[in-house]
Amino acid sequence: QKEVEQDPGPLSVPEGAIVSLNCTYSNSAFQYFMWYRQYSRKGPELLMYTYSSGNKEDGRFTAQVDKSSKYISLFIRDSQPSDSATYLCAMKGLGSNYKLTFGKGTLLTVNP
Amino acid sequence: NAGVMQNPRHLVRRRGQEARLRCSPMKGHSHVYWYRQLPEEGLKFMVYLQKENIIDESGMPKERFSAEFPKEGPSILRIQQVVRGDSAAYFCASSLSAGTGGDQPQHFGDGTRLSIL
């Protein structure tokens, strides 16, 4: 079983839709959870950074962490064509907390 | 641009040659990480360095790969005697610190895409 599982998609939605992206994980030592956005031929750009369980909102983006289920989500409201990218979830623990473990990424296309 | 700078953006090498990838961290950041992204794979941790120290190289292949972060200048990821399987995107990230707690996210550069002929 991989430490982090992420549906690669692709996911295609119309402009204005609510997008839900998810990851599951198996390592209960993970404490910090991140979502990165990666445009084609570019580096990952940090979108959301959360610690432990709960919700965090930033503009049109909401990150949710459910540690009991080992499940994290990213919601994008009022999706825009500029949101078209690959979304990567990443996690790290406390001990060697510098090592990020990534999902493979979900390719999202928002159609105008 | 105060972000993480990587160069070159693209690097083509023939089998057996050496590849040197450079990374300048964000201003004020003293912690550097290298990750590799193989086609159809997620990013994989390779090595974590502070100035003049390798802290964790557990993700680096045991042979042909080395990394450094000198007191002056950028961090260097060096691959000797490259093989076709080394073709990948190599990303560098930096952070303010990597302590046992606190909010210290890693910020990434745009990567070096290495192609082996």
Boltz contact constraints between the chains, C-beta under 6 A:
constraints:
  - contact:
      token1: [A, 42]
      token2: [B, 110]
      max_distance: 6.0
  - contact:
      token1: [A, 43]
      token2: [B, 91]
      max_distance: 6.0
  - contact:
      token1: [A, 43]
      token2: [B, 108]
      max_distance: 6.0
  - contact:
      token1: [A, 43]
      token2: [B, 109]
      max_distance: 6.0
  - contact:
      token1: [A, 43]
      token2: [B, 110]
      max_distance: 6.0
  - contact:
      token1: [A, 43]
      token2: [B, 111]
      max_distance: 6.0
  - contact:
      token1: [A, 44]
      token2: [B, 108]
      max_distance: 6.0
  - contact:
      token1: [A, 46]
      token2: [B, 105]
      max_distance: 6.0
  - contact:
      token1: [A, 49]
      token2: [B, 105]
      max_distance: 6.0
  - contact:
      token1: [A, 98]
      token2: [B, 48]
      max_distance: 6.0
  - contact:
      token1: [A, 98]
      token2: [B, 98]
      max_distance: 6.0
  - contact:
      token1: [A, 99]
      token2: [B, 45]
      max_distance: 6.0
  - contact:
      token1: [A, 102]
      token2: [B, 42]
      max_distance: 6.0
  - contact:
      token1: [A, 102]
      token2: [B, 43]
      max_distance: 6.0
  - contact:
      token1: [A, 103]
      token2: [B, 42]
      max_distance: 6.0
  - contact:
      token1: [A, 104]
      token2: [B, 42]
      max_distance: 6.0
